[in-house]
Each structure stands twice: as structure tokens, then as C-alpha cells.
Amino acid sequence: MTRTEPRTGARAVPPGDLPGVRAQLRGVTADLAAGRNCLWLVTDAMVESGLADELYRGALFGTPVRVDVPPPPSPRARGPEPEREPATGEGDGWAAGDGGARADGDGGAWADGEGDGWETGEGDGWAAGDGGARADGEGGAWADGEGDGWADGDAGAWADGDDLPYLDLSDDGFDLDLGWSLDARAPRVPAPRTEQAGPRHDPHGLLARLAKELSVDADEAVATLVDPGRGRRPVVGVRAWTEPDDHDGGTSPGPGPGTGPGTGTRARGAAVERLFRLLAAAVKDAGLPPGERPRLLVVARLRDLPEPLPDELRHGLGDTAVHWWWGALGRLDTATAVAPILDHGPDTSGRDRDPLAERIRRAVRSETVVEICGPDLELARLLALEWDGAQHTLGAAVGRCLAAAPAPVPSACPPLRRIGALLRPGAELRQAWAAGAVVSWEGRLRAHVGVWHPAAPADGPQPAPDGDVRARLTALVSQAQQRVLAPWIEEARQRLAVRALGHLNRPVATLVADYADRPPAYLGGDPERAFLELQVGELLRAHVSGALALPPRDAALLRLLVTTRNVLAHRSVLYDRTLDELCGELSQADLRAA
């Protein structure tokens, strides 16, 4: 889904173009090509945002032969069940009372015990064209040619026509009294025979919709997929979040109303699990090699499946690969997603544009957004739009973005007892992962920013962040500044050391021996190379003591580098004024070096 950011006019990067997304898609399609089923587990927020559907389409439509099982129709689209209209005894309908009759539009009526049986407007002795027959009013029994019939006995039940006694009577024109009388009771109307309950007979069930795509009956869907005479085997795609709660066809546990054989228990994802098991058994019975098997691609949330199913599939049920949306997105993905917004953002520097200084500021701003938001792409886009890059406005901007975007609540995140992230979330973290409260970010466990930072609507009061919130936010901003500025600081140090060789007031060997805290042993015979290894603090001490006489601009840059490195080394944050000054000096130093 490619959309345009309303405030900048920049086109958002499609998720399928992000490196992490492409890597997961390649893994899923490779497993499908190898003949394995794939279960792709995604978070709740991905379904709500439409990203899960886009990933599903990207994986399914990358296969040459596929069957996209459509979602079930909504209850409104299915239409209401026809209701039987109550009769009043006047006109058409089911009549009440002992002498009630059902009259249809053609004049036919089910007569009472005193009458002549089934009458039509043209006379007595009606017989249905399907083999239905009637018995007269004295012997009230009726059976159709399908074997169904209404047998009036002591228990009064709908009985099969094959169970009625066969009477070998001569056709001599005389009526016989068989003793089947309806005089003492009201006529009973046969209820329509219902379809057998169960998943295979549900016209809107998963198997029924798959069978419709294959143009077969529901009972033949799985057999058709493994039919030896079939050509290329398809990949069957299922969006598990669209599947309704299913009846497992068993017995509800425990006594109570609505329990008993055939009642069934409601199970989320039972139809998906049944399809996995049926296809696995059919493939095994058919003996199909991996390259000739039909495969399932199921994209689901955790709550769309029975809880033990992902682990059962991973341990070998049906040769299935289980992919988790866990650690899929990294720093590069989030930076790529926010790049169009920052590239089209307004110039907030308030000064003449300096291309290099603006590039460094934009890199710091982008890395700060990435570090705070992590793999939450929607939150990153909102923060890139909302935040102007100033440190004193960052906390309020984060609060507004959390209020505008869906974010997990603190209670959704359990205590993180370790830092390292495994290949998949552990059992204790799965619900938190599904809610978006815990993510795998660059190989480490991490709580979503919404878990510890308060949301603050734009039109509401701004809550004062406590010490823990400020400390967490400071640590993230400091890490972002280190990532961007550390290479620039090191490059500027190297250039200052090269220029300082021409401004020495003492022999280079003496200066290295006096001011190098840890002179490298392997450079003991090459003092000039050892001098080039001096850190910014050591160079500044040599300059202050007079052993080194740097020009004023280089000396100012050296002091600024020392201040910046000390601030970042203690996980603190550079003030906006210091950051602007550093960006300007680095740009001017490049021009002097040229």
C-alpha cells in the first residue's frame, strides 16, 4: 500500500520495498517452493493496519499456481434464514387447533381426521409426482418418494419411509379400516429435515470455500489437491484472521445448558488446524514427494489459532515451516520508511543553508526517530512529521504521537529478564509480542516506547515525565547521537592530528612520551605514526601546555570535539546549541582541509 504523507506530499515507501520485509518474503517463498507448508505469524497491529494482508498477497501471488481462499461472507451478506409465518386459521398458513389445515396457493389442504386426506382443487386422491402417496383420513400416513414420511404412532415421530410396514393388499376398490385413526388428536405437521451439522457441511466453512474455488464438493476438496491425475499442485492461501469461531464437533465439557453430544465447543482456528491435519494425512497417504505436494500458506495472529498449534507444526506436523514476524525489521527499514518525510521536511535551522551541516542534523534527527520508535513504522512516520528536531520538544512530540497511534499499554509487557532475543518469542512473551509490547530489535529484546512513555493528546494537558521516563529517553537520544556523530568526531580528530604535525613546539618523540597515556608499543620506533594516534583529550593537553600551537579555528574545533566526546561517553545528550555548533565546525573543517 503506497500512500502519500499529507503534510509533506512525499510518497511513503511501500512495505514490500523494505529490506527486512523482502528478506522474510524470500524465506516464505523459498519454503513454499521446497514443498513445505508455511504458517506466518504476525502481530495484531499488522492486521489492523492492513500490512498483514499485503504480506499475504506478496507471498501468495509470488507463486505460479495458487488458490486464494476468500474470506467468509459477513452475516448480513449471507441473508436471514427464512422464517415460518404464523397462521391464523384463515387463508394460507399452518392452521391451529384440532381441525387446523395447511392450505397452499393451489388449494391443497391437509385435512383433519374427519376429512378426505390431501385435497387439491381438482378432486380427491392426490399423489405427488415424486412418488409421494397419501393415506385417507382414516389412516393418516404420508411418505414421499425419497423415503421420508410422517408415521403417526404412539410416540408421534418423523420416521423414514423405509421403516413403514409393507401391506400386500388387493386392489379391489374396497376401503379397509386399518385402525390408524387421527380422531383423538390434532394433525401434526412434519418439520423439515435439517442438514447434518459439522464443518464439512457448513456452506460458509473453510473447506466449503476451498472446495468452491476447486469446483468440487467440500468432502472432495483435500482429495482433489492430492489427486495423482492433477497437474501442478497449488499453494492454498488462508487469511486466518478472517475465519470465524468454529465448532469442533465434539462434546462440550461439563454439565449445563447447551451441553451434550453434538453440541460442540467453540474453538478459534479449529478449521485451520483441521485443514493442516487433513492435508498432512492426505499427502502422506498419497506418497507425494516434496516437489509435487500441495502447500498451505496461512497468515495468522496468535489468537486466530489453537495455542499449541504453532509448536506442533514446528515440530514436524505436516512438514510446515513456522515464520514469526520477530526481528524482521531493523534500523535500516525504519530509516528507509522515514527518509522521504525528512528529505521533504521544512528547513528549521533559521540560517543560511549549509549542505554538510544540514546533512548531519538530518542524520541525527532520523537516527533519533529510529532509536525511539524501533520497528514501529507507523509511529516512526508520525514522529518524523511531528517533531521539529529540537531536544526540548522531543518528549511532547512522542506523547502526541503515542496518543494518535495505537500503542500497547504498560500492563501488556511482562518484566524482561534478559536482553538477548532468540529466533522466536518465548512462551512467556508471546502475548506481549502479539500486542506489540515486546519486539526483537537488532538482536535484542526491547519494550515498545508506549509501554514506558505516557501518551499526551495535543488538546489535553501535558503530563510531566518522571525520572525513569526522562532517563530512558535520554539514553535513546544519546545512542542515536553517538551513532551519527562518532564517525565524524574520529575523522575530524585524524585530520587535526595531521595538521598538528606542522605546529609542534617540541620533538614529536618527546611530545608522544609526555602526553600519550597509552602509547602503542608496536609504534615505538615510529613516533610520527604514534602521534597520529593521540586522542582529542591528549591533543588538547599538549596544546594548552604549549607543546602544540594550533591555529585558533583548529583549537576551537578540538575543544568542541573533546566536549562532545565526553558528553556522549557518559550517555548524555548534546544541547541543540552545541549540536548546531558542532555541525557548523565540522563543515568548515572539511573546507579547510580541502
N, C-alpha and C positions, 0 to 999 in steps of 0.2 A: 504494500500500500504506500504509494508515493503521494505525499501531501505537501502543501506549501505553508510555511510559517506565516501567520497573518501580519506580524509586526515587521518582519524583515523582507518578505517576498522571496526568501530563499526556499528552494525545494529541499525537503527533508530527504535524507539518504534512505533508500528502501532497505528494510532489514536484510533482504537477500543479498545485498551488496556488502554487508559487514563481514570481515574475515572470520570471526568466530561462528557466525551463523552458517557461512559457507562450509566451514570445517565440519560442523555437525551434520549438515545435509549430505556432505560427501560420505560421512560414516554410515548414515542410514541407507543411502542408496547403494553403497558397497555391500552392506549386509543383505539387502534385498536381491542384489544381483548374484550373490553367492548362494541364494536359495533359502535364506533364513527369514523367519517372521521377525517383525520389529514392533516393539512396544516403546513409544516415545512419550515420556512423562514430562509434563510441563506444569507451570505454576498456575494458580487461579487467575492472577492478573493478566497472564498471557492470553487466556481465553476471553476475558472481558475486553481486552484491548483489540482483539482480532489478530494478534500476532500468531497465536497457535493455529488458526485456520490458514494463515498464509504459509506457515511452515509445512502444514499438512499438504497443501496444494503443491508446494515446491518439491516435496519428496515424492508424492504420488504421481504427479504429472511428469516427473523425470524418468518414469519407467515406460517402456514401449507398449506394454499390454496391461491394462488396469481396469478395475471396476470400482467406481466411486459410489459407495452405498449412500443413498440420500438420507437425510435426517427424517425421522417420523413426522407425519403431519401433526400440526397442532390440534388440540381437541376441538377447536372451533372449525378448523378445516375439515375434520372428519364428518361433521354434521351430527345432529342429535339423533338418538335412537328413536325409531317410530313408536309412538305411544298409542295404546289401545284406547279408543274413545269410549267413555261410559255410555251405556244405553239407558233409555228411559222407558222402553216398552212400546214406544210409539215410533213408528218408522223403522229406519235401519238401525242395527246395533245388536248387542248381546242383551237379550231380554232378561229381566229378573223375575223371580217367583217360580211357582211350580209349573205354570203354564207358559213360561217365557219361551221365546223363539228368536233365532237369529235370521233376519231377513236380509238378503243381499239385493243388489240393484236389479237383478233379473227376476226377482220374485221368488227365488228359492227360500225355503224356511225349514229349520229343524223343528219338527213338530213335537208336541208334548206326548205324553204316554197314551193319550186318548186318540191321537190323530193317526194319519196315514204314513208317517215316516218322513222322508225327504221329498219335498214337493217342489216342482217347478211350475212356472206359469202355464205350461202346456199340458200338464196332467200328472198322473201318478207314475210310480215305478221308475224313478230316475237312477241311472247308473253312470258313474264317471267314466270318461274316455280312457283314463289311465288304469283302469282295472278296478276302480273303486266300486263297491257294491253296498247296498243298504239292506237292512232288515226292517220289516214293517214295525209299526208302532207296538205290536205285541212282543216283539223280540229284539228290542233296541241294540243292535251291534253294527258297527261300521268299520270297514277296513279298506285302505287304499291298496293300489297295486304294488306299492313299494314294500309292503309287509307291515306297515304301521296300522294300528287300529285302536279303537276305544272299546275295551272289553268291560262290560258292566258286571261286576261280581260283588261279593260282599265287601271287598276292600276298595272297590272302585279305582282302578289304576289304568294308566296308559300302557297297553301291552302290545307286543309285537304280533303282527298278523299271522306269523308262522306258528304262534302258540295257540291259536284258536282251534277248537276241535273240528275235525272234518266230518260233515254229515252227508252220508250217501242216501239222498232222498230221491224218490222218483218224481219226475216232472209230470204229475197227473192233473195239475190245475187246482188241487185242493190245498187250502191253507191249513197248516198244522200249528197247534199250540205247543210250543217247546218249553213253556214255563219261564221264559225270560220276560219278566214284566217290569215296567217302569212306573206302575201306577202309584206306588207308595213313596216315590222320591222325585225330586226335581231333576230334569236332564242336566248332565254335566258336559261342559264344553271342553274338548281336548286342548291342552296347551301346546303351543308349537315346540317341536323338538329343537333343542339348542345344540350348537356345535360343541364338540369336545373341547374342554379347556386345556390350555397348555401352550408353551412357547411356539411350538411348530404350527399351531392353529390360530395364532394371533395374526390377523390380517395386516397389522402395522408393526409386527415384531421385526427384529433384526434379520432373522432367517427369511421371513417373508419378503422383506425389501431386497435382500440379496438375491432371492430367487426371482423376483420380478426383473431385476437387471439381467439375470441369466436366461429369462424367458422359460422358466421351469416352475414346478411346484416347490413349496417350501421343503417338503420331505426329500426332494431330489437335489437341493442346492449344493450340499457338500459333495455328494456323489458325482455331480456334474463337473465340479472343479478337478476331481482326480480321475475322471473318465479316461481310460487309455486311448480312446479314439479322438480325444480333444487335441487341438493343435498347441499353440504356445500357452503356457499357464499364466494367468493374470496375477497381478498384485491387487488384493482386495483392500480398499481403504475404508476405515471406520473412524468417524469422529465420536469418541466415547462420551464426550460431554453433552451430546445431543440425545443420547439414549435415555429413555425414562427408566424409572424403577421397574423392576421385573419381578414376576412370580417364579420362584424356583420349582414350583410344582410339588413341594414336599408338604410336610405337616407342620403347622405352627406349633412351636414348643409351648408346653404348659397349658393348663385348662383355662377356660374363659370363653366369652362370647366370640364367635367368629373363628374358633379353632376346630380342628378335626380333619380327617382325611380329605385331601383335595382342596383345602382352603389355601394353603401355600403361605409362604412368608415373603415379605417384600425385601428384595436384595438389590442393591445398587451394583450394576455391572454384571449381573448374572448372565445376561445374554452374550456379552462379550467373552466372558470366561467360557461359556458353553461353546461358542464358535471356535475358540482356541483349541479346546479339547476335542471337539468333533473333527476338526481339520487335522489335528495331530494324529488321531486314531485312523482317519481315512488314508492319510499319506503313508502311515506305517503299514496298513493292510495292503495298499496298492504297491508298496515297494518302490516308490518313485525315488530316483537319485536326486541330489540337491539341485542340480541344474534344471530339473523338469518338474519341480514342485510348484503348486500354487502357494502364494505367500500372503500373509496378513500384515497390513500396516495400520496400527491402532495408535492414535494420538489421544492422550487422556490426562486428566488430573488424577491425583491420588484418590480423591473421593468418588471418582467415577468407576472404581474397580473394587472388588473384594480385597481386603487388606493383605492377605498372604499371596495374592496372585503375582505381583512383580517378582518376589523372591522365588516362587515356584517356577516361573518362566525362566528366570536367570539360571536356575539350577538344572535346566535341561528339558523342561516340558515343551515339546513341540519344536525343538531346535530354534529358540527365539532369542534374539538379541534385545536387551533392555537398555534403552538410552535415556539418560536423565539430563534435563536442562540444568546442569550443575557445573559451574566453571566454564560454561560455553562462551560467555562474553568476557573480554579482558579490557585492559586500559586502551588499547588501540581501537576497539569497537566503539567505546563511549566517546573517545576523542574524535573519531570519524563522524559520529552522529551529530556532535555539536559544532563541528568545523564550519558548515555552511552558515550557521547562525552567527558565529563570531566573525567570520570573514565579511558578513554584510552588516555588522553592527555599527552604530554611530561612533564617531571619534569623540571620546570623552576626556581626552588629555588636556584640552583647553590651551594648547600651544601649537606652534608650527609643527607640522608632521615631520618626524624623524623615522624613516623607514625601519632602521635596525632597532631603535628603541621601541617603536610600536610593535614590532615583531616579538620582542622579548616580553613586553607587557601582555600581549595577547596569548603568548605561550603560558605565562604564569596564570592568567585567568582561566584558560582552557584546562590546565592541569589541576587547578583548584576545583573546578566543577567536576572533573573526572574523579578526583580523590574523594570528594564528599559524596557523590551520588553512586559511585561504583557501577554495577551493571544495570541500574535502573535508567533505561534510556529516556523514558518519558519525563522523569524528574530532572534528568540532566538537561534536556531541551528547555524545560520550564526555567531552570535556574540560569541557564545561559541567556535566556531572554530577560529575566527579571533582574539579574544582578549587574551592576554597573562596573564591577571590578574593584571598588573601594573596600578596604578591610572593615571599616566601621559600619558598613551597610550589609555585610555578608549574613550575619545572623538573622536579621529581619527578613532578608530575601529568602533564606532557607525556610523559615517559618511560613511565609506566604505560599511558597511552592508546595510544602507539605500539606497545607490546607486545601490547595487547589487540586492536587493529585491524590489518588488513593494510596494510602500508606498503611503499613501494619501498625498495630497497637503494641505498646510495650509488653503486655501480657502474652503476646504471641511468641515471644522469644525466650527460650529457656536459657539458663546460665551456660556460657560457653566454657567448657572445662579444658579445652585445648585450642591451639591456634591452627595447626595444620589441617588441611581439608583432604579427605580421601577421594576415591574415584566417584563415590555416590554418597548422599547423605545417610547417616546412621539412623537407626530406628528412632532414637530419641530426638532427632532433628527433622524428621520428615514432615510433620505437620507444620513446624515453623518454616521450613523451606517452601511448602505449598502456599503458605500465606505470604511469602515474600519477606519474612522477618530475618531469615538467615540465608546468606549466599556464600558461594565459594568465589573468592576474588583474588586472582593472581596466585592461586595455590594455597590460600589461607581462608579460614573461617572468618566471617565478618557479619556483624549485626547491621541491619538496614538503618540508615540515618533517622528514619521515622520512629525507630524504637527508643532512641535516647534524646532526640531533639524535639521540643514542643512545636506543634503547628500553631500558626498565628494568622487568622484571616486578615485580609487587607483592611476591612472596615471595622475590625474589632480591636480590643486592647492588646498591646504587645506584651507578652509575659517576659519578665526579667529572667534570663537564663541563669541557672545555678552554677556553682563552681565546676561540677562534673561536666556539664554541657560545654562550658567555655573551654575546659581543658581538652575535651575530645575534639572540639572544632579547631582549637589552636594546633593540636598535634597533626591533624589532617592538612591544614593550610601550610604548616611548616614542612611537611613531607612534600607537598606539591612545589613549594618554592625551592626546596633542595634539589628536586629532580630537574627543574629547569635551570636554576642558577649555578649549580655546582660545576657543570662543564664550562660555563662562561668564566667563572672565577678561576678555574685551573688554567684555562687558555690565557687569560689576562696575566696571571702570575708568571707563566712561562715567558711571555713577551716582555714583561717588566724585568725579569732576570737577565734576558739577553741584552736589553738596553742598558741595564745597570753595569754590565761589564765595562762599558766605556766611561763610567763615572766613579771608579774606585779611587779612594784616597790611601789605600794600603794594598800590599801584595795580596793577590787572590788567595794564596795558600794560608796566609795569616788570618784573613777575614773568615775563611771557612773554618779554621781551627777555633777562632774566638766566638763565632755566632751560630755555628751549626750544632743543634742539640744532639743529633744522632747522625754524624757524617757517615755516609755509606762506605763500608770497608772496601768494597770492590773498586771504588773510585779513589783510593788513597793515593795512587800515583798520577792522577789527573785532576788537579784542583779546579780547573775551569769547569769541567763537567760536574764536579761536586758542587760548585757554586750555583749552577743552573738548577740544582735540586733543592735549594733553600726554599722554605715555605714563606708565606707572606709575613707571618709574625717575625721570623728571623731576619728577613729583609728590612722590615720596619725598624727593628732594634739597631741594625747596622746603620741605617740612615739617620736615626735620632742621635746615635753616638758620634756621628761624623765620619765613620769609616766608609760611608757611601753617600754621595752627593747627587741625589736625583733631581731632575727639573721639577718645578712646582706642580705642574699638571700630573706628572707621573707619581709624585709624592702624595697628592690628593687621592689619586686612584688607589694607591697602595693602602692608605689609611681606610678608605671605603671598603676595600676587599677584606681587610682584617676585621672590621666591624661586622660585615655581612657574614663572614665565616663563623665568627664567634656566636652571633645570634642564632644562626641555623644549627650550629653544633649543639646548642642547648635546647633544641626543639621549640624555639620561639619563632615569632612571626615578624617579618620586616614591616615597619610602618610604611604607609603609602608614600610619604615624603622620601624616605630612604630608598625605597624601591625605584621611584622615579629618578632620583639622583644616580643610582647605580646604572640604570638603563642608559641614561644620557652619557655617563662617563665611559661605559663600555663601547658605546657607539663612537665617541670621539677618539678613544684609544685605537680603535681599528683604523680610523682615518689617519692618525699619526703614524701608525705602524706602516701604512701604505706609503 
